[in-house]
Amino acid sequence: MTQKTPSKARLESTHVSDGFCAPQFELPEPLTGKIWTLDDFEASPALLVMFICNHCPFVKHLKKDIAKLTSFYIEKGLASIAISSNSIVTYPKDGPEYMAEEAKKFKYSFPYLYDEVCPLYLLPDAVPVISPTLCLL
């Protein structure tokens, strides 16, 4: 009997262990052209990392809430970023120019970064839907 792969709606991210530290990164923000690194967030006690993309139905449904919730916590000192690691060959609307449009349209108060080579997507067993990870800095 063949085992079925669960739908993405049923998948859960693996919880990170205590003391987990985010890996170093250097990623562009299409909206501003700035290159962001982990060091840019060293003044914050923690960094919320969200893996999102423009075409994801889960993300589409929550974009306004993501913007509102992250703004609330950023005001309280929590740093936040979103990263899109999708292939623009497979999903052209997830490309940098469209990411910039989304960030502007939804007034993201966090950097929406483009990860062309996808290594951060593997940050601890992230699932290809909104996969927030809180990293202590």
C-alpha positions in Angstrom: 0.0 0.0 0.0 1.4 3.4 -1.0 1.4 6.1 1.7 -0.1 9.4 0.6 1.8 12.6 1.1 -0.2 15.0 3.4 -1.6 18.1 1.8 0.3 21.3 2.5 -2.6 22.5 4.6 -2.0 19.6 7.1 1.8 19.9 7.3 3.3 21.6 10.3 6.8 23.1 10.8 9.1 21.4 13.1 9.6 23.4 16.3 13.2 24.7 16.8 15.1 23.7 19.8 15.9 26.1 22.7 18.9 28.2 21.9 18.4 28.0 18.1 20.3 30.8 16.3 19.3 31.9 12.8 22.0 31.3 10.2 23.8 34.2 8.7 22.2 35.5 5.5 22.7 38.3 2.9 19.4 38.8 1.0 18.1 41.7 -1.1 14.9 43.5 -0.4 13.3 44.2 -3.9 11.3 47.2 -2.7 14.4 49.2 -1.6 17.3 47.4 -3.1 18.9 47.1 0.3 20.9 44.0 1.1 19.9 42.7 4.6 22.0 40.5 6.9 21.3 39.0 10.3 23.5 41.6 11.8 21.0 44.3 10.8 18.7 43.0 13.5 21.2 42.6 16.4 19.6 45.4 18.4 16.4 43.3 18.7 15.9 40.5 21.2 14.4 38.2 18.6 13.7 38.0 14.9 10.5 36.6 13.4 11.2 34.9 10.1 8.3 34.2 7.8 8.5 32.2 4.6 5.9 33.6 2.3 5.3 34.2 -1.4 2.9 36.1 -3.5 0.9 33.3 -5.1 0.3 31.1 -1.9 -3.4 30.9 -1.2 -2.7 30.8 2.6 -0.6 34.0 2.4 -3.1 35.7 0.1 -5.8 35.2 2.7 -3.6 36.6 5.5 -1.6 39.4 4.0 -3.5 42.2 5.7 -3.3 40.3 9.1 0.4 39.6 8.6 1.0 43.3 8.0 -1.1 44.4 11.0 0.3 41.8 13.4 3.9 42.4 12.5 3.5 46.2 12.8 2.1 45.7 16.3 5.1 43.6 17.4 7.7 45.6 15.6 6.5 48.6 17.7 7.2 46.5 20.7 10.8 45.7 19.6 10.4 42.4 17.8 12.3 42.4 14.4 10.5 40.7 11.6 11.3 39.7 8.0 9.6 37.7 5.3 11.5 35.6 2.8 10.3 34.3 -0.6 12.4 31.4 -1.8 10.2 30.4 -4.7 11.5 29.7 -8.2 10.5 32.6 -10.5 10.7 30.1 -13.4 7.9 28.1 -11.9 6.1 31.1 -10.3 6.9 34.3 -12.2 4.6 36.4 -10.0 6.8 35.6 -7.0 9.7 37.5 -8.6 11.4 40.5 -7.1 9.4 43.2 -9.0 6.1 41.6 -7.9 7.4 41.2 -4.3 8.1 45.0 -4.2 4.5 45.7 -5.4 3.1 43.4 -2.7 5.2 45.0 0.0 4.1 48.5 -1.1 0.4 47.5 -1.6 0.1 45.9 1.9 2.4 48.4 3.6 4.7 45.8 5.0 6.6 47.3 7.9 9.2 44.5 7.6 11.7 43.7 4.9 10.3 41.2 2.3 13.5 39.5 1.1 14.2 37.5 -2.0 16.2 34.3 -1.5 17.1 33.2 -5.1 19.1 30.1 -4.1 16.8 28.9 -1.2 19.2 28.0 1.6 17.2 29.8 4.2 14.1 28.0 3.2 15.7 25.0 4.8 15.9 26.8 8.1 14.7 24.3 10.5 12.5 22.1 8.4 10.3 25.0 7.2 7.1 23.9 5.4 6.3 25.6 2.1 3.4 27.7 3.5 3.5 30.5 6.0 6.2 29.1 8.2 7.1 31.6 11.0 10.2 30.9 13.0 11.2 33.0 16.0 14.9 33.3 16.4 16.5 34.7 19.5 19.3 37.1 18.7 
